[in-house]
Amino acid sequence: MKENKELNIVLAGNANVGKSVIFNHLTGLHQHIGNWPGKTIEKAEGTLHYRGYTINVLDLPGIYSLSTYSTEEIIARDYIASQKPDFIINVVDATHLERNLIFTWQLLELKKPMVLALNMVNLLKEKGIEIDIKKLEKALKIPVVPTAAIYGKGITEILNQGIRSIKRKRATTDPIKYGKEMEEKIGWLTERMAEISSVYPKRWLAIKLLEKDKIIEKLFEKKNSEILEQAKIFRSELKKVHGHDPSIMIADERCHLVSQVVKEAVRVTEPQATGLNERLDNITCHKILGFPTMIFILGLVFLSVFQFGNRLSYLLEKLSFGWEKWYEGMFGVSLWTYLGWSVAESAFALIQIALPYIFPFYFLLFFLEDWGYLARVAFLMDNFMHKVGVHGKACIPLMLGFGCNVPACLACRIMETRRERFITGVLTTFIPCSAVSVIIIGLVGKFIGLSWALGLYGIAFLTIFVLGKLVSKILPGEATELIMEMPDYKIPHFRTVILQTWFRLKEFIVIAGPVVIISGIVIRMIRFTDWLTAVADWLSPITVNWLGLPAITGVLLIFGILRKELILVMLAALLGTADFSQILSPRQMVTLALVSMFYFPCLATFAAFRKEFGLKEAIGVASFKIIFAIIYGGLFYRLGLLF
């Protein structure tokens, strides 16, 4: 029999069990990150060559069950059933085995070839845990491979065991038995499914019918309504006798069976750990001490990003100095010269944003996530974030927004419901990104004072809070409760952090690059055709009459659509001076900064928002921001607070 030289495998498991580390070890740079078709859930795929096989690896979303409570769970089970991977690598945290094996039990019910990757075995000794691998294999009837993914140990053995399972055609053949009464009902339903054509195992379908799975119920409404009606009768009978829904009974029996396996295979001794994790949690999760600790850590992150970003941006700016004159001298001054230079200038502008600010911000963010601290931030901020209609995890995309609103919009995928993703996405567009910070600090901070610059940030936070409450009231539904695992603190895996940073940086460039370059060409054409004065006059009823600003600022706001920091650059270029105090009054400076902070998001952010939420939603939010910024700026100017 000829061997199949191409294999498709999937990584499945709970969140924070080391799936990403194993995925990166297996695939390295031979991977790409995208979205599942029609979904905003990430899809990570990669390839490797091993023992003559080309192995395609898919990293499924981190989930805790195969129910229909979330999009991630539906994606995972549909892929395993319909795409029929050659084998599943179920990654579990060895230090929390009982909790992880509940998901393993559900995977076993799908009757697919599977290898259990018992990860983080390097931490067992210090936690006083001993696991008998042979007993665990005997109980689960699948290969169990101890791994320490952070050190690369056990990775190849996972593949070896998976390939052996395929050659032996080894799948889960023995059904996992529940109680007698439940088994009778499962058996009756399974026997009558002989004529049902489905990618799912018949027994699994029977279990899901008793669990009241909405998607499976719809399947039987079309294919065999009689079986569905009988399943409903069985559910009523079981509930009447036991006082609980069958779904609760099945979950309880799974927990009991897993508990029996763990009791047989695991022995707990005296921990050798120093208790560092507990001591850190006592500080970082404390209801009082946790907040100053969070402010210190995040403050250090932002300070590092801005210090690194400002220095690298300055170096890149020096490198680009004089290039335009050299270019014009080499190729002459014409429309085509302008267009050619606009492409080069836009590409370089993208590098000036991505490298100095976005790269270090993502690196530090993933470092904190891999360390285990971001979960603590979400926990601390949960009560506050509920006041704006979302839960604590929303603070992570909002933090990203200080670096750049583009990755902040993309990071909204971590929220469970579309409602919460949309609310968080809207709020991220109001976060002052690094480009807006250039305006606030370079205009208001430099010429009026740091206290006024900080005041603008305060206005931004107050606005975000009020808007969040309003949007959450308008949109139907309520904020879900924060249910997330609090991972142990651990040494971050440097390679994984670097790879995650690189893929996010690449995603930013792919989304923002075309938009920035096309916009640069359009703006260059406007300058070449000398339409700036006409544009300024056309916008003067807003800029001069309502906002009290010089007419030329209308042009600046158009340039700011491409990149917000271009507002200051173009202001200096058009007026011939960088001493803005000679041109603008303090009140005008604050008004210009305020409008710049709130009006149309840059085109790269608009593109990211459209990608995540749709064109109609993106246009609606952008239109609202323009109107909001103009009204806000005009009212502020009329208050005359700076006199």
N, C-alpha and C positions, 0 to 999 in steps of 0.2 A: 504493500500500500504506500503510495507516494505521500510524503509529508507536506502539509501546508506550510509554506515558508513565510507567510504573513500572518501575524496574530494581532487581534484586537483585545486589549485588556482595559479594565477600569479600576480606578482607586475609589473606594467608598468607605465612609466612616463619619464619626461625629466631628464637630468643629474642634480645633485645637488638639488634634491627636498626632500631628506630624505628617499629614498627607502631602502638604506642599513641599516639605523637605524631601520626602521619598520621590515625589514627582520630579523635582529639580535634579536629584541624584540620577534618576533614570534618563531624563531627556536633555539635561543641560540647556544649551542654547537652541536645541532643535525643537522648539515649541512655539506656539503662538496662542494669544489670548483673544477671544472674541465673545460674541453673545450667542446663546441658543436661539434658533430661528424664532422670530416673533416675540422674544422675551428680553428682559433687561438683566437676566441672570448670566453671570460670566461662564464661559466655556473654555477650559484650559486643555489643550491637546499638544502632544509631542510624539516624537519617534526615537527609537534607538535600534541598533543592530546588535544582536546577541546570539551566539551559537548558531549562526547561519540563518537566523530569523530576523525579519523586519517587524518590529513590534510597535504598534500604534497604541499610545497610552492616553487615556482620558481621565482627567481628575474631576469626579462628580462633586457637586456642592456639598459642603459639610452639613449633614442633617442628623436627626435623632430618631427618625421613624420613617416608615414607608406608607404613611397615611396620606390624606389629601388636604392637610391643613395649610400647606404652603406650596408655592410654585416649585421650589427646589425639590421637595419630596416627590411631586408628580413627575418632574423631569427625570429624577434618578430612577424611579421604578419603571417608567415607560422606556427609558433607554435600555436598562438591563433586560427587560422582557422583549422589546421589539427588535433591538439591534443585535441581541444575542452575542455578547462578548465571549471570547474564548475562555476567559476566566476572570474572576473578580479578586482583587486584592483588598480584603477588608482590614483597614488599619485601625487598631484599637490602642488605647492608652493602658499600658500594663499596670499603672499605679491606680487606675480607676476601672478595673476589669469588669466588675459586676454591672456598673452603669453602662459601659460600652457594649457588653455582650447582649443586651436587650435588642439593640439594632442588628447585631450579628444574627440573632435568632430569626428576625424578620427576613434577612437576606437568605438564610438557609431555606426558608419556606418557598423561595423562588426557584429552588432546585437547579442552581447553576454551579459549574465548577468554581471552587473558591479556595483561596489561601488566606489564612489569618496571619497578618503581620502584627506580632505582639511588640509594639513599639515602646520606647523609653525604658527598656529593661535595665539600663544603666542607673536608673533612679530607685530600683527596687530595694537594694541593700540598705540604702540610707533611710528608706521608709519602713524597713522591717517587714518586707513582703517576700515570700518564696512561692514560686509557681512551678508546679510539676507539669512540664510540657506534654509528657506522654499521656497523663491522665486527661489533660485538656483536649488533646487530639482524639482520644478514645470517646470522650463525651460528645464532642462536636462532629466527629467523623469527617474531619477535614485536616489538611496539613497545617501545623502551627509553626511559625518561624519567629524566634526571638530577634528583635532588631533594636539597634540604637542609631536611628536615622541621622541624628545630628553628627555622628562620627562615621557614617557610611557603612556601619556594620550590619550584615544580614541582608543587604539589598539584593545581591545576586542570588542568594539562596531562595528568596521569594520567587524569582523568575524560574529557577531550577524546579522548585516544587510545582509551580503552575504548569510548566511544560510537561512534567511527569503526569500530572493530573489529566492533561489533555490526551496524552498518549494512552493512558489507561481508561480514557473516557470516564473519568471519575467525577461524578456529580453527587449531589445530595439525593440519594434514592430512598432512604428510610425516612418516612414522615415523622415529624416531631409530634408526639402524642400529647393531647390535652386530656382533660377529665373525661370519664366514660360518657356522661350525658352530652357534653359538647361534641365528642367524637361521633356519637350516633347522628347528630344533626349534620355535622360536616360530611360524614360518610353518605348520608341520604342525598344531600345536594350534589356531591361529587359524582355519584353513580348516574345521576340524571343529566349530567353535562356532556355525555358522550357525543351528542350531535352539535355541541357548541364549538365553533371555530374561534380560537383566541390565541394570542401570543403568550398568555399567562397560563401557568399550570392550573388544572381543574380544581385541585384541592385548595390552592391559594385563592381562587375566585370564590369558593364556598366560604372560606374564612372571612374574606372581605365583605361578602353579602351579610354575614352575621354581624360584622363590625359596622354595618350601615355606611359603607363607602359610597359616596355620591356618584363618582365616576363609574364604578362597576354597576351600580343600580341602573344608571342610564344605558349601559351596555345591554343589560338584560331586559330593559323595557323594549328594546328593539328586537332582540334575538329570541328571548323566551320569557315572557311575562309570567308564566305559570311558576317557574322556579323562583322568580323574584317574590311572588305572592306567598309562596310556601316559606321562603326565608323570613318574610315579615311575620308570618305566623309563628315560626320557631323563635324569633326574637321576642315576641310578646309572651310566649310560654316561658322562656328562660327568665325574662324580667319578672314575670308574675311569681315564679317559684323562688328566685334568688334576691329579688328586690333591686337588681342592678341591670343596666344595659349589658348585652352580651359583649360589646366592645370593651367594657371595663373588666368583665370576667376574663376575657381572652388576655388582656394586658396583665391582669393579676396573675394568671397562670404562667404567662411568659416569665414574669418576674420571679415566680416561685421556682420554675425550672432552671432559670439562670442561677438563682441563689443556690440550688442544689449542686450545680456544676462547680461553682466557685468554692463552695464548702468542701468539695471533694479534692479540688486541684490546687487550692491556695492555702498557704499557712502564714499567719501573721505572727511575727516575733517582735522583739523590742526594737523600735526605730533607732537608727544611728544618726539621723539627721540632727543638725544643730538647732533646728527651729527657726532658721533665718526667714523662710517663707512666711511663717506665722507672725514673726516680729515685723516684717515689712507690711503685711496685711493689717496689722494692728495700727500702723501709722497711716498707710495710704488709703485705707477704707474707713478710718475714724471719722465720725460725724463732725468733728471740729478740726483735728489735725490734718485730715485728708485734704481740705481745701487749700490751706497755705502750701502744703506739699505739692498739690497739683499746680498751683500758680507758679511755684518755683521751677518745677520740672518743665512745664510748657513755656514759661518765660525764658528759660535757658534754651529751649528748642528754637523759639522765635528769634532770640538774640543771636544764636549761632547761625541761623539761616540768613538773617539780614546782614550780619557782619561778613559772612562768606560771600553772600550774593552781591553786596555793595562793592567789595574788593574785586571779585571776578568780573562784575559788570564794568567796573572802571577800567580794568585791564583790556577787556574786549572792546570797549569804546576807544581806547587809545590805539588798539590795533586797526580799528576801522577808520581812524582819523585820516583825512586826506584822500581816501580811496575814490570818492566821487569826483574830485577834481582830476585825479589821475585818469579815471575812466573817461571823463569828458575830453580830456586832452588827448587820449589815445584814439577815441572813436568819434569825436566831434559832438556837437549839440544838435540833436534832431529828435523827432518823436520816437523813433526806434531806439535811440540812445536812452531816452527817458524810460521807455518801457523795459529795456534790458536792465537798466540800473535799478528800477523799482523791484524787479524780481530778486536781484541780488540783495538789495537793501531789506526787503521783507524777510527773506530767508535768514539774513544775519540778525534781524530784530527778533526772530523766533528763537534763535540760539541764545541771544542775550537774555531772553526771559527763561527759557528752559534750563540752561546750564546753571546760571547763578542762583536762581531761587527755587525752581521746581525740583531739581535733582536733590539738593540737600534736604528739602522739606520732606520729600517722599522717603528718602533714605532714613531720616530720623523717625518718621511716622512708622515705617515698617519695623525699625529697630525697637521702638516702644511696643508695637503690637507683638512681635516675636518674644520680647522679654516678658510680656503678660500685663503691661501697665495700662494699655488702652481700655481693657475691660473694666479696670478700676475707675477710670475717668467716666465711662458710661454709667457706672453704678452711682458715682457721686453726683452726676448731673441729671439723674433720672427725674427727680422731683421737679427741678427747674424746667427741664425740657417738656414735661407733661403740661406745664402752664401754657406752652405754645402749641399744644396739640400733637406732640410726638413724644417718643421716649428717649432715654439717655444715649442710645447709640447715634442719634442725630448730631450730637456734638462733634463726632469724628469728621463728617463732611464739612461741617461749619468751620472746624479748625483748619481743614485743608484749604478753605476759601481764602484764608489770609495769605497763602502762598499764591494761589491762582484759582479762579472760579471754575475753570475747565475741569480739572481733576475732582474738584468739590462736587460738581454736578454728576460726574461719573460715579463718585463714591456713594451717592444716594442709593445705590443698589443694595446696600447692606440693610436697608429698612425692609420690614416684612410685607407691608401692604402698599398698593399703588397710592393710596391716599397719603400715607406718611412719606413715601418717596417724593411725591409731588410737593407737599408742604415744605419738606426739607430742601428740595431743589429750588423752590422759589426763594427761600430764606438765604440760600448760599449766594444767590445773585446780588444780595444786598450787603454781603460781607466785603469790607474794604480789602481788596487783594493787594499784592505787592506793588502793582502799577498805580493803584489809587493812593497807596501809602507814599509813593514818590511825590504825588501832587500835594498831599496833606502836609508832609514834612518839608518838601522843597519849596512850597509856596507859603503856607500858613505858619508852619513851625519855624522856618528860617526868618521870615520877615515880621511876624507878629509875636510869636512866642510858643514855647512847647505846651503851655497850659491850654491855648486855643486849639492846638493840634489834637491834644488829648480830648478836649471838649467835643471835637468832631467825631472822634471814635465813640464817645459816650452817646452822641446823638444817633449814630449808626446802630449801636446796641439797643437803645430805647426803641428806635424805629422797627428793628427786627422783632423785638418782643411784642410790640403792639400789632404789627402786621401778622405775626404768627398766630396770635389769639384771634384776629379777625378772620384769617383764612380758615383756621380750624373750626370756627363757628359756621362759616358759609358752606364748607364742604361737608357732605353727610358722613356720619360715622364717628367713632371715638378712637382715641389713641390706645393702641394695644399695650398691655403690660410688658415690661422688660423681663424677658426670660432668656438668660444667656449663662453659659458656663463661665465660672471664674477660674481661669487656668492658673496653675502654679507658676511662680516666677522661675524662669530658666535662662540659661545663657543663650542669647540670640545666635541663630545659625547665619554666619556672615554671608555665605554664598547665596542662601535663599533670600536674604534681605537685598543683596545686590541685584539678583535676577528680578525680584518683584519690582524694585525701583526702575530697572531698565525697561521692563515691559510697560509700566505705567508711563514712563517718559516717552516711549515709542508711541503709545496710544495717543498721548497728548499731541505729538508732532503730526501723526497721521490725520487727526481731526482738525487741528488748528492750522497746519501748514497750508493746505490749499486755500482756505478762507483768507488767511493773512496775505498770501501772495496776490490773489485776485483783487483784494481790497487795495493793496499797495499800488497795483497797476491803475485802478480807477482813480485813486487820489492823485497819482502822478499826472494822469491825463488832465485832471481838473487844474492842476498847477500849470501844466504846459500850455493849456489853452487860455490861461489868465482869467479864469472864471471866479477867482477867489473874491474879488470885490463885489461881483454880482450876487454871489452866494451870501456874503456878509450883509448886503443891503436887503436881500430877500428875507433874512432871518432877523433883521433889526427890530421889528415890532416885539419880538420875544426877548432878544438879548438886551436891547437898549431900553425899550419902553417898560418892559415888565421886570427884568432882572437887574436893570441898572448897570449893565456891563458895557464896555466898549464894543463897537459893532464887529470888530475883527474876531471876537470870541465865538461868533456863530460858525466861523470856519474851523476854529479849534475843536468845537464839539463834534463836527463831522470827522475830523482827523482822529478824535478820541474813540470813535467807533472801532477803528482798527486797533489802536493801543492807547490806553488811557494816559500813559506817561508822555505820549506825543503832544498832549495839550501844552505842557510846559516847554517842550522842545520847540514846537511850532510858534508858541508865543514869543520866545526869545528870538527865533529866526525872523519872524515877521516884523517885530518891533525893533530889532537890532540891538537889544540889551538883555542881559540876564538879571539886571537889577529891577525886579518887578515893582518895587516900592515907588519907582519914578513914574510908573504907568498906572498902577492900580491903587485905590485907597484900601485900607484894611478891611472895610466892609465889603468891597468888591472882591477881595482875595478870598474871604470866607465864603461868599456867595458862589464864586466860581468853583471852589473846592467842594462845596456842598452839592452843587448841581452835577459836577463830574463824578461824585461818589455814588449818586443815586440814579443817574439817567441810563440810557440804553447800555446794556452790558456789551462788552467787546464782541466782535463777530465770532471769535473763537468760542466764547462762552455760549453765544446764541446757537452755534452749530452743535455744541455738546448738549445743550438743553433740548434742542430739537431731536437729537439722536435718542435721548432718554425718554422724552415725554410726547413728542409729536410736533408737527409744524404749527398747528392751530394753537396749541398751548404755548409754544415758544413766542409766536407773534403776540398773543394776548399778554404774556408777562412783559415782553419788551415794550409794548405800547403803554401798558400801565406804568412802567418805570419812567418812560419819557414824560408822561403827563404828571406823574407824581413829583419828579425832580423839578420840573418847571414851576409847578404850583408851590412846592416847598421852598425853592430858591427865591421866588418872588416875594413870598410872605416873609421869609427871613430878612431879605433886603429892606423891606418896609418897616420891620421892627426897629431898625436903627440901633441894634444892641452895642455897636462898636463906637458910637459917638462918645 
